[in-house]
Amino acid sequence: MLNSLRQTYGGLERSVYFLFLLYVLERHRNQKKSDPAESRI
């Protein structure tokens, strides 16, 4: 029970971390090509 719960949490943590990484990369790329007024929002 505890082992399966830990496995599920580990997978969730990994997917959340991956999504966060993607979000940061996407925001960084968008800031580069957009003007300062847009990146302020």
C-alpha positions in Angstrom: 0.0 0.0 0.0 2.6 2.5 1.1 5.0 1.4 -1.7 2.4 1.9 -4.4 1.4 5.3 -2.9 5.1 6.3 -3.0 5.4 5.2 -6.7 2.3 7.2 -7.6 3.6 10.3 -5.8 7.0 9.9 -7.5 5.4 9.8 -10.9 3.2 12.8 -10.1 6.2 14.7 -8.9 8.2 13.9 -12.0 5.3 15.0 -14.3 4.8 18.2 -12.4 8.5 19.0 -12.5 8.5 18.3 -16.3 5.5 20.6 -16.8 7.2 23.3 -14.8 10.3 23.0 -16.9 8.3 23.2 -20.1 6.5 26.3 -18.8 9.7 28.1 -17.9 11.2 27.3 -21.3 8.1 28.5 -23.1 7.9 31.7 -21.1 11.6 32.4 -21.7 11.2 31.8 -25.4 8.1 34.1 -25.5 9.9 36.8 -23.7 12.7 36.8 -26.2 10.5 37.4 -29.3 7.9 39.7 -27.7 8.2 43.3 -26.8 8.7 44.5 -23.2 5.1 45.7 -22.9 3.8 42.2 -23.5 6.2 40.4 -21.2 5.1 42.6 -18.3 1.6 41.0 -18.2 
